[in-house]
Amino acid sequence: MPARNEHLVVIMAEATRVGREFVEWPLHITIVPWFPTADEAKLDAVMEILAARHQAFEVKVGKIDYFGKKDKLAVNHIEDNNRLRDLHWEVFHSLEKNGFLIHQKDHLGEKYKPHITHQAGRYKWPGEVVNISALSLVKQIRQKKTGVMIKAVVKEYPLATRGV
């Protein structure tokens, strides 16, 4: 099964472990969507530096809204205190500066709307707190026979803890 060699960076909003494979996403906040890489060692080094520059913080889950075709995709907005947006900007710009070109730029930068997509009856309540303590690097692998996209958490990059 050949790897498509594409990654994305997310914040996991529910417990997951490195190495876990899934078809249906755990609850998460996308920081940057899919991008290809031919140099995973360089990507790892860039991600280590990015995580070390940011301290862990919390965000509040906001109101429910609907995205997508015919507004059928239920999401919770994130009540952002700009730290999440700053993290998005730095990850986006650092990856691009280092040659990791992001696909689907329609919702990046000024158009970035941090949210958690509801998944099969799993969602967060408005007012809940999500701890932003690590960046998760997810890799996508296409199943040859079925075309199903299997995703896997390949590494977590802990953000600096307060007081460090």
Residue, then its C-alpha position, 0 to 999 in steps of 0.5 A: m500500500p503506497a503512501r501518498n506522502e501527504h500530511l496535515v497539522v491538527i490539534m486533537a480535541e479528544a484523546t488519541r495516540v501516536g500510531r493510531e489509524f482511522v478513517e473517521w476523524p477524532l474530534h480535532i481542530t485543523i491548523v493547516p490542511w494537507f501538504p506533500t513532503a519529500d523530506e520527513a526529517k526536515l518536516d520533523a525539524v520544522m515542527e519541533i521548532l514551531a512547537a517549542r515557540h508556543q506555550a500550551f493554552e486553552v480555548k473555549v468551544g463556541k456556538i454550533d454552526y453549519f458548513g459545507k454543501k447545503d450547510k450539512l456539516a455541523v461544527n463548533h466554532i472556537e472562541d479564539n483569543n488570537r493565540l490559536r490564530d497566531l499558531h495557525w499563521e506561524v505553522f502555515h508560514s513556516l511550512e511554506k517558507n520551508g518548501f511544504l506547500i499547503h493545499q486548499k488555501d481557501h480557508l487559511g490566513e485571514k479566512y481561517k475559522p478554527h472549528i471542531t467538526h462533529q463526528a457521528g454523534r461526537y461533539k463538544w458543548p459550547g463553553e467546554v474548554v479544549n487544552i491546546s498542548a500539542l501539535s499532531l502531525v497526521k499522515q494520509i494513506r490511500q488504500k489501493k483496492t478501495g480508495v479509502m483514505i486511512k489517516a494516522v497520527v505520526k507524531e505529537y509535538p508538545l507545546a512548551t509548558r507554562g513557566v518554562 
